[in-house]
Amino acid sequence: MEVLALFGPLGLPEMLIILAIVILIFGANRLPELGKGIGAGIKNFKSSIKDSQEKDD
């Protein structure tokens, strides 16, 4: 599992370290809220792109 990022490929060990840092910063109790907020933001972003493409057509 490799994700291409700005500074090179991220593997599983790097992703686990990032997850551990996020848990330390936000706490385990707030992770579901954080995920829900990120998901809603992505959904809104995709819908706004879709709407702007429909207006251009």
Secondary structure, DSSP 4 states (H G I P E B T S, - for coil): --EEETTEEE-HHHHHHHHHHHHHHH-GGGHHHHHHHHHHHHHHHHHHHHHHHHHH-
